[in-house]
Structure formats: C-alpha cells, structure tokens
C-alpha cells in the first residue's frame, strides 16, 4: 500500500512539474505578444489626441487589475495544492 501511494505521489508531482513548465512557457509567450501590442500602440499613438491618452491609461488600469487578480488566483491555487499534499502526507503517516 505504501509503495502504491509513493508511486501515485511521484506521478502526481511529475505531472504538476510538467504542467508548471507548460504554464510558464504559455504565460511568457502571452506576455511577449501583449508587450508587442503595447509597443505597437506606443509607436502608433498620437499623444496630442486625448482619446489615445485615455486608451493608454485605461489599458494600464485594466492590465493592473488583471495582474492582481491572476496573482491572487495563483496564490489561492498554490495554497490549496500545499493543503492537498499535506493531507497526502498525513494519510501516509496514518498508514504506518
């Protein structure tokens, strides 16, 4: 039973690591594309036009709100993952 739990734990941790690598790559690629859009906007914007300035300000505000939301979501998921891993460890201790 203990070896089966260790195998399940090992497979789960490997899957978590692979998913984390995929997430980091996807996040980096998306951030790069968004950076390109932002640079293109800065190069093409006419800053004498108030609408362009308003668009720039609103873009920064929206991205800031989204960044805080994603940060909170990431912290929540990490906390829950640690709780699940802690529960698995407690199960193994009970089996001994």
Secondary structure by P-SEA (a helix, b strand, c coil): caaaaaaaaaaaaaaaaaaaaaaaaaaaaaaaaaaaaaaaaaaacccccaaaaaaaaaaaaaaaaaaaaaaaaaaaaaaaaaaaaaaaaaaaaaac
